[in-house]
Amino acid sequence: MNGAKLRARLQAGETITMFTPHHSSSGLSARLIELGADSVFVDCEHGTWSFEDVRMTSQIVRSVGGAAIIRPHSHERPVLIRYLNAGADGLMVPMVDTANQARAVVDAVRYALPSDYEKRLVVSMIETLEAIDNLDEMLAVEGIDVFFIGPGDLSQNMGFPPAPPFGEARPAEVIEKVAYAVEKIRAAGRIAGTLATVEELPYWLAKGVQFFYIHSDPFLRRGLASIKQTLAR
């Protein structure tokens, strides 16, 4: 499993990219890796991926040198185990708010894969003010590889829309809260991740973020807009 390769690179201080194909497509997922992505984000919380889609996509993505990181629809133990058994290279578990929940995620991974759990990347998503308040205790949990601040759900939790209009920045209050969490994670010697646009990457790199979730839609949007503008001349 290529989750171990991602962990080794992160521990060596490298940055990792994770792009989302937005669609249940093993071919598009593999193409993103071929074009330079380190991993793909298989979103089973909001997407339409089945367990069989996860199995097939994970195999194909690995065949071209990448890793498939699965976001399950919850952190229920049987759900995590099923995605791991389907071949996920890593889990990116949503709405982990407490140290007990983080430990339960680690326990599920090690129960499902007692002999090779170290081959999978474990990402804990920090998406609420409660999670940020509990961050010190959560950072002490062994077995979490990346603490990922999800700015979309955090924005909603703070009373803002999940995403700003295209091309606009998130509210300053949200950015400050994400930066506060990143600082805590880095101070504890742990690895921080977040969602970022191309424009935001330099800021978060300077803050020490190593794991970047990047949407593919902006590239398609800008590319299509450029073509339409050219054709309209």
ZAKE-363883 format. One record per atom (N, C-alpha, C): x, y, z; residue number from 0; atom name. Coordinates in pm, 1 decimal. Layout:
BEGIN
u,v,w,num,atome
X,Y,Z,NUM,CA
...
% end
This chain:
BEGIN
u,v,w,num,atome
83.9,-120.2,0.0,0,N
0.0,0.0,0.0,0,CA
87.3,125.0,0.0,0,C
44.6,225.7,-74.4,1,N
127.4,345.5,-89.8,1,CA
107.4,448.6,20.9,1,C
22.0,419.2,116.7,2,N
7.9,509.4,230.6,2,CA
137.4,523.2,307.6,2,C
212.1,413.4,317.3,3,N
340.9,417.0,388.1,3,CA
439.6,508.0,317.1,3,C
434.4,511.1,184.9,4,N
524.7,597.8,108.6,4,CA
492.9,744.8,135.2,4,C
364.7,777.7,144.1,5,N
325.9,915.6,174.9,5,CA
374.8,954.0,314.1,5,C
357.7,862.8,411.0,6,N
401.0,891.1,547.8,6,CA
552.4,916.8,552.9,6,C
627.4,833.8,482.3,7,N
772.9,849.4,483.0,7,CA
814.4,983.6,425.0,7,C
747.5,1025.3,320.3,8,N
779.0,1155.1,259.7,8,CA
743.1,1270.2,353.2,8,C
629.2,1259.2,419.0,9,N
589.0,1363.3,513.7,9,CA
687.5,1371.3,630.4,9,C
727.3,1256.9,681.2,10,N
821.1,1255.2,792.9,10,CA
958.1,1308.9,752.4,10,C
987.9,1301.8,621.4,11,N
1114.1,1357.3,571.2,11,CA
1103.6,1506.7,544.0,11,C
986.5,1564.7,571.2,12,N
968.8,1708.7,553.8,12,CA
913.9,1750.6,419.0,12,C
875.5,1654.7,335.4,13,N
824.7,1687.7,203.4,13,CA
678.3,1730.9,210.7,13,C
631.6,1795.0,105.3,14,N
489.9,1827.3,92.1,14,CA
423.4,1723.2,3.8,14,C
295.2,1698.5,31.2,15,N
216.7,1599.8,-42.3,15,CA
91.5,1668.6,-95.6,15,C
56.9,1638.8,-220.9,16,N
-66.9,1691.3,-277.8,16,CA
-170.0,1580.0,-289.9,16,C
-294.2,1616.2,-266.7,17,N
-406.6,1525.0,-283.8,17,CA
-514.2,1598.1,-364.5,17,C
-536.2,1552.1,-485.0,18,N
-634.5,1615.0,-573.6,18,CA
-763.3,1533.6,-574.5,18,C
-875.0,1601.3,-587.8,19,N
-1002.6,1531.5,-597.1,19,CA
-1050.0,1526.2,-741.4,19,C
-1088.2,1407.3,-790.5,20,N
-1144.9,1398.7,-925.2,20,CA
-1290.4,1443.0,-930.9,20,C
-1355.9,1454.2,-814.8,21,N
-1496.0,1496.4,-804.8,21,CA
-1595.1,1396.4,-861.9,21,C
-1549.6,1294.9,-928.9,22,N
-1639.5,1198.4,-992.5,22,CA
-1592.8,1057.2,-961.5,22,C
-1684.9,962.0,-964.9,23,N
-1650.1,821.1,-942.7,23,CA
-1586.0,767.1,-1069.1,23,C
-1459.9,798.1,-1086.4,24,N
-1388.4,760.3,-1208.4,24,CA
-1247.4,714.4,-1175.2,24,C
-1221.8,584.9,-1194.0,25,N
-1087.3,533.9,-1170.8,25,CA
-990.8,585.9,-1276.5,25,C
-1041.6,605.2,-1400.2,26,N
-955.5,654.9,-1507.2,26,CA
-909.9,796.9,-1483.0,26,C
-1003.3,884.2,-1441.8,27,N
-966.8,1022.5,-1412.0,27,CA
-873.9,1028.2,-1291.3,27,C
-899.2,943.4,-1193.0,28,N
-813.3,939.5,-1075.1,28,CA
-670.2,904.3,-1113.7,28,C
-656.2,802.1,-1197.7,29,N
-522.7,762.5,-1242.3,29,CA
-457.0,872.8,-1324.2,29,C
-536.0,941.0,-1404.9,30,N
-479.7,1047.6,-1488.5,30,CA
-426.1,1161.2,-1403.1,30,C
-492.1,1192.3,-1292.6,31,N
-442.4,1296.7,-1202.9,31,CA
-304.4,1259.2,-1148.6,31,C
-286.0,1131.4,-1115.9,32,N
-154.5,1085.6,-1069.5,32,CA
-52.3,1097.2,-1181.4,32,C
-89.7,1056.3,-1301.4,33,N
1.8,1063.3,-1415.1,33,CA
44.4,1206.5,-1444.7,33,C
-43.6,1302.7,-1413.1,34,N
-13.2,1443.3,-1437.6,34,CA
62.3,1509.2,-1322.4,34,C
86.2,1433.7,-1214.2,35,N
170.6,1488.9,-1108.7,35,CA
115.3,1490.5,-968.3,35,C
-11.0,1451.7,-948.2,36,N
-64.8,1446.0,-812.0,36,CA
1.1,1332.6,-735.3,36,C
22.2,1351.2,-606.2,37,N
76.8,1244.9,-522.3,37,CA
-30.0,1144.2,-481.8,37,C
-151.5,1193.9,-463.8,38,N
-260.9,1107.8,-420.8,38,CA
-392.7,1166.0,-469.6,38,C
-496.9,1083.0,-466.6,39,N
-630.2,1129.9,-502.6,39,CA
-723.2,1114.8,-382.6,39,C
-820.5,1202.9,-378.1,40,N
-917.0,1207.7,-269.3,40,CA
-1046.1,1141.9,-316.5,40,C
-1079.8,1029.4,-255.7,41,N
-1201.8,956.7,-290.3,41,CA
-1304.0,989.3,-182.0,41,C
-1397.5,1077.8,-216.0,42,N
-1487.7,1135.3,-116.5,42,CA
-1616.3,1053.8,-106.8,42,C
-1621.5,965.2,-8.5,43,N
-1739.9,881.9,12.7,43,CA
-1836.2,945.0,113.0,43,C
-1802.6,1064.1,159.9,44,N
-1895.7,1138.8,246.4,44,CA
-1994.2,1216.8,161.3,44,C
-1945.6,1282.2,57.7,45,N
-2031.1,1362.3,-29.2,45,CA
-2046.7,1302.7,-169.2,45,C
-1958.9,1213.4,-208.9,46,N
-1960.7,1159.7,-343.9,46,CA
-2047.7,1036.1,-358.6,46,C
-2035.9,969.2,-473.4,47,N
-2120.2,853.4,-505.3,47,CA
-2038.7,725.4,-519.1,47,C
-1917.8,724.0,-463.5,48,N
-1831.5,607.6,-475.1,48,CA
-1886.3,490.3,-394.3,48,C
-1886.8,372.4,-455.4,49,N
-1925.1,250.1,-385.3,49,CA
-1799.9,181.6,-331.7,49,C
-1819.1,77.1,-251.6,50,N
-1703.3,2.1,-202.9,50,CA
-1627.6,-61.4,-318.3,50,C
-1699.9,-106.6,-419.2,51,N
-1632.1,-165.5,-535.3,51,CA
-1555.9,-58.3,-613.8,51,C
-1613.5,64.0,-621.9,52,N
-1541.0,175.1,-685.0,52,CA
-1410.2,202.5,-610.6,52,C
-1417.8,199.7,-478.0,53,N
-1298.7,224.1,-396.7,53,CA
-1193.3,118.0,-424.8,53,C
-1234.3,-7.6,-429.4,54,N
-1138.5,-115.8,-455.2,54,CA
-1071.7,-98.7,-591.4,54,C
-1151.7,-77.4,-693.7,55,N
-1097.2,-67.7,-828.9,55,CA
-1009.4,56.3,-844.1,55,C
-1056.3,169.8,-792.4,56,N
-980.5,293.9,-805.4,56,CA
-849.0,286.2,-728.8,56,C
-851.8,230.1,-609.8,57,N
-728.9,218.4,-531.0,57,CA
-625.6,134.7,-604.9,57,C
-668.6,24.9,-664.4,58,N
-576.4,-61.3,-738.1,58,CA
-516.4,11.0,-858.3,58,C
-600.5,82.5,-933.5,59,N
-553.2,149.8,-1054.3,59,CA
-462.1,267.4,-1019.1,59,C
-498.5,342.9,-915.6,60,N
-416.1,455.8,-872.9,60,CA
-278.3,407.2,-826.4,60,C
-274.6,297.5,-752.5,61,N
-145.8,242.3,-709.3,61,CA
-62.8,195.6,-828.6,61,C
-129.9,144.3,-931.3,62,N
-56.4,91.3,-1046.7,62,CA
20.9,199.8,-1120.6,62,C
-18.9,327.3,-1104.5,63,N
53.2,436.8,-1169.6,63,CA
136.0,517.3,-1069.2,63,C
152.8,461.1,-948.4,64,N
243.7,519.8,-852.3,64,CA
183.9,611.7,-748.1,64,C
51.5,622.1,-744.8,65,N
-11.9,712.3,-649.4,65,CA
-78.8,639.6,-534.8,65,C
-154.4,713.8,-456.6,66,N
-225.9,657.4,-342.5,66,CA
-368.8,710.0,-342.1,66,C
-461.4,625.7,-298.0,67,N
-602.4,664.7,-287.6,67,CA
-636.7,686.1,-141.0,67,C
-671.9,808.7,-106.2,68,N
-710.2,843.7,29.6,68,CA
-862.2,853.6,34.3,68,C
-923.5,773.0,118.4,69,N
-1068.8,761.8,122.9,69,CA
-1124.8,842.0,239.6,69,C
-1225.3,926.0,210.1,70,N
-1299.3,989.0,320.6,70,CA
-1430.8,912.8,338.7,70,C
-1444.0,836.5,447.5,71,N
-1569.9,765.5,472.2,71,CA
-1679.6,863.3,511.8,71,C
-1800.9,813.7,512.0,72,N
-1911.5,904.9,544.4,72,CA
-1924.0,930.6,694.8,72,C
-1851.1,854.4,775.8,73,N
-1851.0,877.4,920.0,73,CA
-1728.7,807.6,978.2,73,C
-1709.0,819.8,1110.0,74,N
-1599.0,745.5,1170.9,74,CA
-1649.9,623.8,1247.7,74,C
-1763.3,566.9,1202.7,75,N
-1811.2,441.2,1259.0,75,CA
-1709.5,330.2,1231.6,75,C
-1682.9,250.3,1332.8,76,N
-1580.9,146.4,1323.5,76,CA
-1602.5,50.2,1205.1,76,C
-1723.6,-5.5,1185.3,77,N
-1741.7,-98.7,1073.7,77,CA
-1720.0,-32.5,937.5,77,C
-1753.1,94.4,926.5,78,N
-1735.0,166.0,800.2,78,CA
-1586.1,181.1,769.2,78,C
-1508.8,222.0,868.4,79,N
-1364.5,236.6,848.5,79,CA
-1302.3,103.7,808.0,79,C
-1342.1,-2.4,873.8,80,N
-1286.4,-134.7,844.3,80,CA
-1318.9,-176.8,702.1,80,C
-1441.1,-152.5,657.4,81,N
-1479.6,-193.3,521.8,81,CA
-1398.5,-120.1,415.7,81,C
-1375.5,9.5,435.1,82,N
-1296.1,83.3,336.2,82,CA
-1150.9,37.1,336.6,82,C
-1098.8,5.8,452.5,83,N
-962.3,-46.5,458.8,83,CA
-954.2,-181.9,388.6,83,C
-1053.4,-266.9,412.1,84,N
-1054.1,-397.5,348.2,84,CA
-1077.7,-388.3,197.8,84,C
-1136.2,-276.7,154.3,85,N
-1156.1,-254.2,10.6,85,CA
-1028.1,-208.2,-57.6,85,C
-925.2,-176.3,21.3,86,N
-796.2,-143.7,-38.7,86,CA
-752.2,0.2,-28.6,86,C
-815.2,79.4,58.7,87,N
-774.6,219.0,73.4,87,CA
-629.2,229.5,115.2,87,C
-555.7,321.5,52.7,88,N
-418.5,349.5,95.9,88,CA
-416.7,434.5,221.8,88,C
-525.9,500.7,248.8,89,N
-534.9,582.1,368.4,89,CA
-678.2,622.9,393.3,89,C
-705.7,664.1,515.5,90,N
-837.6,715.1,553.1,90,CA
-825.0,859.4,597.3,90,C
-918.2,941.7,552.1,91,N
-924.9,1081.0,594.5,91,CA
-1060.1,1096.1,664.2,91,C
-1059.1,1082.8,795.9,92,N
-1181.8,1063.0,871.6,92,CA
-1243.0,1196.9,912.6,92,C
-1370.1,1220.2,875.5,93,N
-1432.1,1349.5,903.1,93,CA
-1477.9,1365.4,1047.4,93,C
-1489.6,1492.0,1087.0,94,N
-1552.2,1529.7,1213.4,94,CA
-1498.0,1455.4,1335.1,94,C
-1365.8,1453.3,1348.1,95,N
-1303.8,1396.9,1468.4,95,CA
-1286.1,1512.4,1566.9,95,C
-1364.4,1510.3,1672.8,96,N
-1370.5,1625.0,1763.4,96,CA
-1297.5,1606.2,1895.4,96,C
-1266.5,1480.8,1931.2,97,N
-1208.2,1455.0,2062.8,97,CA
-1093.4,1353.4,2052.0,97,C
-1013.8,1349.4,2156.5,98,N
-904.6,1252.4,2161.5,98,CA
-958.8,1109.9,2164.1,98,C
-1071.2,1088.3,2231.8,99,N
-1130.4,954.7,2234.8,99,CA
-1172.3,909.5,2095.4,99,C
-1228.8,1000.6,2017.3,100,N
-1266.5,966.1,1880.9,100,CA
-1142.7,937.4,1796.3,100,C
-1037.0,1015.4,1815.6,101,N
-912.9,992.6,1741.2,101,CA
-854.2,856.2,1776.0,101,C
-855.2,820.6,1904.7,102,N
-804.7,690.0,1946.0,102,CA
-889.9,577.2,1888.2,102,C
-1021.0,599.2,1879.8,103,N
-1110.0,497.0,1823.5,103,CA
-1079.8,473.6,1675.9,103,C
-1044.0,579.7,1603.2,104,N
-1005.3,565.6,1462.0,104,CA
-879.4,480.0,1451.2,104,C
-780.1,510.7,1531.6,105,N
-655.0,434.9,1529.5,105,CA
-680.7,289.2,1566.3,105,C
-764.1,266.3,1667.0,106,N
-795.2,129.6,1709.1,106,CA
-862.8,52.3,1596.5,106,C
-952.9,117.5,1523.4,107,N
-1023.1,50.4,1412.4,107,CA
-925.9,11.3,1302.1,107,C
-832.6,101.4,1270.9,108,N
-733.5,71.7,1166.9,108,CA
-648.3,-46.6,1208.5,108,C
-605.6,-49.4,1332.2,109,N
-516.0,-156.5,1378.5,109,CA
-590.7,-288.3,1396.9,109,C
-720.3,-280.4,1425.3,110,N
-800.7,-402.6,1432.2,110,CA
-820.6,-461.1,1292.9,110,C
-849.6,-374.7,1197.4,111,N
-875.8,-420.3,1060.4,111,CA
-750.7,-476.8,994.5,111,C
-634.6,-420.1,1029.2,112,N
-509.4,-456.2,962.2,112,CA
-400.1,-481.8,1065.7,112,C
-413.0,-584.9,1145.6,113,N
-318.2,-605.1,1255.5,113,CA
-173.9,-625.2,1211.2,113,C
-153.8,-675.4,1090.1,114,N
-16.6,-703.9,1046.3,114,CA
41.9,-598.0,954.9,114,C
-45.2,-510.9,898.5,115,N
9.8,-410.4,805.4,115,CA
-59.3,-274.9,813.5,115,C
-104.3,-237.7,935.6,116,N
-169.3,-107.8,949.6,116,CA
-75.2,7.7,918.4,116,C
55.5,-15.6,932.6,117,N
151.3,92.1,907.1,117,CA
160.6,126.9,758.9,117,C
100.5,44.3,674.1,118,N
101.7,72.5,530.7,118,CA
-7.6,170.9,490.6,118,C
-92.6,209.2,584.6,119,N
-203.1,301.1,554.1,119,CA
-180.7,435.3,623.5,119,C
-216.6,542.2,553.9,120,N
-206.2,677.1,610.1,120,CA
-335.7,708.5,684.4,120,C
-324.8,764.8,803.4,121,N
-442.4,798.6,884.0,121,CA
-446.6,949.5,902.5,121,C
-554.2,1009.3,853.1,122,N
-571.3,1154.6,858.0,122,CA
-694.4,1186.1,941.6,122,C
-678.4,1268.7,1041.1,123,N
-788.8,1311.8,1127.1,123,CA
-832.2,1451.3,1084.6,123,C
-960.1,1466.5,1051.7,124,N
-1010.3,1595.3,1004.7,124,CA
-1059.4,1679.8,1122.2,124,C
-1004.4,1799.8,1132.7,125,N
-1040.4,1897.5,1235.6,125,CA
-1133.9,1998.5,1169.2,125,C
-1262.8,1991.2,1201.9,126,N
-1361.4,2068.1,1125.0,126,CA
-1456.0,2151.7,1210.6,126,C
-1434.2,2154.1,1340.2,127,N
-1522.5,2228.9,1428.5,127,CA
-1441.3,2305.7,1532.9,127,C
-1505.9,2404.1,1593.1,128,N
-1440.9,2477.3,1702.7,128,CA
-1415.7,2384.9,1821.5,128,C
-1505.1,2288.3,1841.3,129,N
-1484.8,2191.0,1949.0,129,CA
-1355.4,2114.2,1928.0,129,C
-1330.4,2071.1,1804.4,130,N
-1207.8,1996.4,1774.8,130,CA
-1084.1,2082.3,1800.4,130,C
-1090.7,2208.9,1763.2,131,N
-976.2,2297.4,1785.7,131,CA
-954.0,2319.1,1935.2,131,C
-1063.0,2329.9,2011.1,132,N
-1050.0,2343.7,2156.5,132,CA
-986.0,2219.3,2218.9,132,C
-1009.8,2103.7,2157.4,133,N
-957.4,1977.0,2210.9,133,CA
-826.3,1935.6,2144.7,133,C
-767.4,2023.4,2067.5,134,N
-654.3,1985.6,1984.0,134,CA
-533.3,1938.4,2064.3,134,C
-505.5,2001.3,2176.4,135,N
-389.1,1961.0,2255.5,135,CA
-397.2,1813.7,2293.9,135,C
-513.7,1769.9,2339.1,136,N
-531.0,1629.2,2377.8,136,CA
-525.3,1538.9,2254.8,136,C
-581.0,1583.2,2144.2,137,N
-582.2,1501.9,2023.2,137,CA
-441.9,1484.0,1966.7,137,C
-359.6,1585.9,1979.7,138,N
-222.9,1579.2,1926.6,138,CA
-136.6,1477.9,2001.0,138,C
-181.7,1435.4,2116.6,139,N
-106.9,1335.0,2193.3,139,CA
-142.1,1192.9,2151.6,139,C
-239.2,1177.5,2062.5,140,N
-282.7,1043.4,2021.1,140,CA
-184.1,985.8,1919.8,140,C
-126.7,872.7,1952.4,141,N
-34.4,805.6,1862.1,141,CA
-113.0,736.4,1749.9,141,C
-58.6,740.7,1630.0,142,N
-120.4,668.6,1519.0,142,CA
-191.4,757.0,1419.5,142,C
-210.8,884.3,1451.7,143,N
-265.0,979.7,1355.3,143,CA
-146.5,1040.0,1280.3,143,C
-146.2,1026.6,1149.2,144,N
-32.9,1075.3,1069.5,144,CA
-45.3,1222.6,1033.2,144,C
-167.9,1267.4,1003.9,145,N
-190.6,1405.7,962.0,145,CA
-313.3,1460.0,1033.9,145,C
-300.8,1579.4,1087.9,146,N
-415.3,1652.2,1142.3,146,CA
-454.1,1756.3,1037.8,146,C
-569.1,1735.2,977.3,147,N
-611.8,1814.2,861.7,147,CA
-724.7,1908.4,902.0,147,C
-701.6,2037.9,887.1,148,N
-807.1,2135.5,918.1,148,CA
-891.9,2156.7,793.5,148,C
-1018.3,2121.3,802.8,149,N
-1110.5,2138.9,689.9,149,CA
-1176.4,2275.2,696.9,149,C
-1134.3,2371.0,614.7,150,N
-1186.1,2507.2,627.4,150,CA
-1331.6,2522.4,585.9,150,C
-1382.1,2431.3,503.2,151,N
-1521.5,2442.3,460.1,151,CA
-1618.4,2417.3,573.9,151,C
-1604.7,2301.0,637.7,152,N
-1693.0,2269.5,749.3,152,CA
-1665.5,2359.8,869.3,152,C
-1538.6,2397.4,888.1,153,N
-1507.7,2490.8,996.0,153,CA
-1577.0,2624.6,972.0,153,C
-1579.0,2668.8,847.3,154,N
-1648.7,2793.7,814.5,154,CA
-1795.1,2785.6,854.7,154,C
-1860.5,2673.1,819.7,155,N
-2001.4,2656.4,856.0,155,CA
-2018.9,2653.0,1006.9,155,C
-1929.0,2585.3,1075.0,156,N
-1935.4,2576.7,1220.2,156,CA
-1920.4,2712.7,1285.4,156,C
-1849.9,2803.4,1215.1,157,N
-1829.3,2938.3,1266.8,157,CA
-1935.6,3036.6,1218.2,157,C
-2033.0,2986.3,1141.0,158,N
-2143.6,3071.1,1097.5,158,CA
-2127.1,3134.7,961.1,158,C
-2031.2,3086.5,882.1,159,N
-2006.9,3138.5,747.9,159,CA
-2046.8,3035.3,642.5,159,C
-2064.8,3077.0,517.1,160,N
-2087.5,2979.4,410.5,160,CA
-1967.4,2886.0,399.2,160,C
-1988.1,2763.2,348.8,161,N
-1875.9,2668.4,341.5,161,CA
-1765.4,2709.9,246.8,161,C
-1799.1,2788.7,145.5,162,N
-1696.5,2832.6,50.4,162,CA
-1729.1,2973.8,3.7,162,C
-1627.4,3057.5,-13.4,163,N
-1650.8,3193.3,-64.1,163,CA
-1679.9,3188.1,-213.9,163,C
-1731.9,3294.8,-271.0,164,N
-1748.5,3299.6,-416.5,164,CA
-1615.5,3272.7,-486.5,164,C
-1621.9,3212.3,-603.9,165,N
-1500.4,3173.6,-674.9,165,CA
-1407.0,3293.3,-692.3,165,C
-1281.6,3273.9,-654.6,166,N
-1181.3,3379.3,-668.0,166,CA
-1169.0,3469.4,-548.2,166,C
-1258.6,3455.0,-450.2,167,N
-1252.5,3539.5,-330.2,167,CA
-1192.6,3461.8,-213.3,167,C
-1137.5,3533.7,-116.6,168,N
-1074.3,3471.5,-0.1,168,CA
-1179.4,3431.3,102.8,168,C
-1144.0,3335.4,185.2,169,N
-1229.9,3299.7,297.9,169,CA
-1230.7,3413.6,400.1,169,C
-1331.5,3419.3,487.4,170,N
-1333.5,3522.0,591.7,170,CA
-1205.7,3517.5,675.7,170,C
-1158.4,3634.4,713.6,171,N
-1034.6,3643.7,791.1,171,CA
-1043.4,3564.0,921.0,171,C
-1161.9,3561.3,982.0,172,N
-1177.6,3488.2,1108.0,172,CA
-1148.3,3338.8,1089.8,172,C
-1191.4,3284.4,975.5,173,N
-1168.5,3142.0,948.3,173,CA
-1019.6,3116.5,923.0,173,C
-958.5,3201.0,841.4,174,N
-815.5,3185.6,812.1,174,CA
-733.8,3191.5,941.1,174,C
-768.5,3283.5,1028.8,175,N
-695.8,3296.9,1155.0,175,CA
-711.9,3172.0,1241.3,175,C
-831.7,3114.4,1240.9,176,N
-855.5,2994.3,1322.1,176,CA
-779.1,2874.5,1264.4,176,C
-775.8,2863.2,1133.2,177,N
-698.3,2755.2,1070.3,177,CA
-550.3,2772.8,1102.5,177,C
-501.7,2895.8,1090.6,178,N
-360.5,2923.6,1119.2,178,CA
-326.6,2891.9,1264.8,178,C
-417.9,2923.0,1355.4,179,N
-398.9,2891.3,1497.5,179,CA
-384.3,2740.6,1517.0,179,C
-470.6,2663.2,1449.0,180,N
-464.2,2517.2,1459.8,180,CA
-335.1,2463.7,1399.7,180,C
-296.4,2517.8,1285.0,181,N
-171.5,2474.4,1220.7,181,CA
-52.8,2499.3,1312.9,181,C
-50.7,2614.7,1376.8,182,N
59.5,2648.6,1467.3,182,CA
67.5,2548.7,1582.5,182,C
-48.8,2511.4,1638.7,183,N
-50.8,2413.6,1746.8,183,CA
0.8,2277.4,1700.1,183,C
-43.3,2237.6,1583.1,184,N
-2.8,2107.8,1528.6,184,CA
147.8,2105.2,1506.5,184,C
199.3,2210.5,1447.0,185,N
342.7,2216.9,1418.6,185,CA
424.1,2224.0,1547.4,185,C
375.1,2297.3,1646.5,186,N
446.2,2309.5,1773.3,186,CA
455.5,2175.4,1845.4,186,C
359.1,2088.3,1821.2,187,N
359.1,1956.3,1882.9,187,CA
443.1,1855.9,1804.1,187,C
503.5,1902.3,1695.5,188,N
585.1,1814.1,1614.0,188,CA
504.9,1721.4,1525.2,188,C
378.2,1756.4,1501.1,189,N
292.0,1673.6,1418.0,189,CA
274.3,1738.7,1280.1,189,C
213.8,1665.9,1188.3,190,N
200.5,1710.5,1049.3,190,CA
62.8,1771.5,1027.5,190,C
62.5,1891.5,967.7,191,N
-61.1,1964.8,943.2,191,CA
-99.2,1958.7,796.5,191,C
-230.4,1956.4,773.0,192,N
-281.7,1961.5,637.2,192,CA
-400.9,2053.7,628.9,192,C
-431.5,2100.2,507.7,193,N
-551.3,2179.9,487.5,193,CA
-585.1,2185.2,339.3,193,C
-704.5,2232.0,310.0,194,N
-748.0,2258.4,173.4,194,CA
-693.5,2393.7,130.2,194,C
-640.8,2401.6,8.5,195,N
-583.3,2528.1,-36.9,195,CA
-603.8,2546.0,-186.1,195,C
-619.2,2670.9,-226.5,196,N
-618.6,2705.9,-368.2,196,CA
-473.7,2734.9,-408.9,196,C
-451.7,2749.4,-537.6,197,N
-317.3,2782.5,-586.3,197,CA
-269.5,2912.7,-523.3,197,C
-361.0,3009.1,-511.3,198,N
-324.0,3139.0,-455.7,198,CA
-288.1,3129.0,-307.3,198,C
-347.8,3033.3,-235.7,199,N
-325.6,3020.6,-91.5,199,CA
-201.7,2937.5,-56.3,199,C
-153.3,2859.6,-151.3,200,N
-42.6,2767.5,-122.6,200,CA
79.4,2835.3,-58.4,200,C
128.8,2949.1,-111.6,201,N
247.9,3010.6,-49.2,201,CA
226.5,3046.0,97.8,201,C
107.5,3094.6,130.1,202,N
78.4,3132.5,269.2,202,CA
86.5,3011.0,361.1,202,C
22.7,2900.2,320.8,203,N
19.3,2782.7,406.7,203,CA
152.8,2709.9,408.0,203,C
226.0,2715.3,298.8,204,N
361.4,2658.6,298.3,204,CA
448.8,2729.6,401.8,204,C
437.2,2861.5,406.3,205,N
515.3,2939.9,502.4,205,CA
476.4,2907.9,646.0,205,C
352.3,2863.1,665.2,206,N
305.5,2826.0,799.2,206,CA
348.8,2684.8,838.1,206,C
403.6,2610.8,741.5,207,N
451.0,2476.6,772.7,207,CA
356.9,2364.5,736.6,207,C
249.9,2394.1,663.2,208,N
158.1,2288.8,618.6,208,CA
230.3,2199.9,517.3,208,C
210.3,2068.9,529.8,209,N
276.6,1974.8,439.5,209,CA
180.0,1894.7,352.8,209,C
57.1,1879.0,399.3,210,N
-39.7,1794.2,328.3,210,CA
-150.0,1883.1,270.5,210,C
-157.2,1890.6,137.6,211,N
-249.0,1983.1,71.5,211,CA
-356.2,1909.5,-8.2,211,C
-480.9,1939.5,25.8,212,N
-595.3,1892.6,-51.9,212,CA
-630.1,2003.8,-150.0,212,C
-635.9,1970.0,-279.5,213,N
-655.8,2070.5,-383.6,213,CA
-769.2,2027.4,-474.9,213,C
-862.7,2117.0,-498.6,214,N
-973.7,2089.7,-590.7,214,CA
-925.8,2100.4,-735.4,214,C
-977.8,2012.4,-819.6,215,N
-944.9,2018.8,-962.6,215,CA
-1038.9,2111.7,-1038.5,215,C
-1155.0,2141.4,-981.5,216,N
-1252.5,2224.7,-1052.0,216,CA
-1199.3,2361.4,-1094.9,216,C
-1122.4,2432.9,-1011.1,217,N
-1072.8,2563.9,-1055.5,217,CA
-990.0,2558.3,-1183.4,217,C
-914.1,2450.2,-1201.8,218,N
-834.0,2437.6,-1323.8,218,CA
-925.5,2419.9,-1445.1,218,C
-1030.0,2338.5,-1428.0,219,N
-1125.6,2318.6,-1536.5,219,CA
-1201.6,2447.5,-1564.8,219,C
-1242.6,2515.5,-1458.3,220,N
-1318.1,2639.7,-1473.7,220,CA
-1236.6,2745.3,-1550.1,220,C
-1110.6,2762.3,-1507.1,221,N
-1026.0,2863.0,-1571.9,221,CA
-993.2,2822.8,-1715.5,221,C
-968.0,2695.0,-1736.3,222,N
-936.0,2649.3,-1871.5,222,CA
-1052.2,2667.3,-1967.5,222,C
-1171.5,2630.1,-1923.7,223,N
-1289.7,2645.1,-2008.5,223,CA
-1321.2,2792.4,-2033.7,223,C
-1305.9,2874.7,-1929.5,224,N
-1332.1,3017.9,-1946.1,224,CA
-1235.9,3078.4,-2047.0,224,C
-1109.2,3038.2,-2041.4,225,N
-1009.1,3090.1,-2135.1,225,CA
-1043.4,3052.1,-2278.6,225,C
-1085.6,2928.0,-2298.4,226,N
-1122.0,2882.6,-2432.9,226,CA
-1244.4,2957.3,-2482.8,226,C
-1345.2,2973.6,-2398.0,227,N
-1466.8,3045.0,-2438.6,227,CA
-1435.7,3189.6,-2474.6,227,C
-1349.3,3252.1,-2395.6,228,N
-1311.3,3391.7,-2425.0,228,CA
-1238.7,3401.5,-2556.2,228,C
-1151.7,3305.4,-2584.0,229,N
-1078.1,3305.2,-2710.2,229,CA
-1171.9,3286.0,-2827.9,229,C
-1268.0,3195.9,-2814.2,230,N
-1362.6,3168.8,-2921.5,230,CA
-1457.4,3286.7,-2945.8,230,C
-1481.0,3366.5,-2839.9,231,N
-1573.9,3478.3,-2852.2,231,CA
-1511.1,3601.1,-2917.7,231,C
-1382.1,3599.0,-2940.1,232,N
-1314.6,3717.4,-2996.5,232,CA
-1342.0,3729.7,-3146.1,232,C
% end
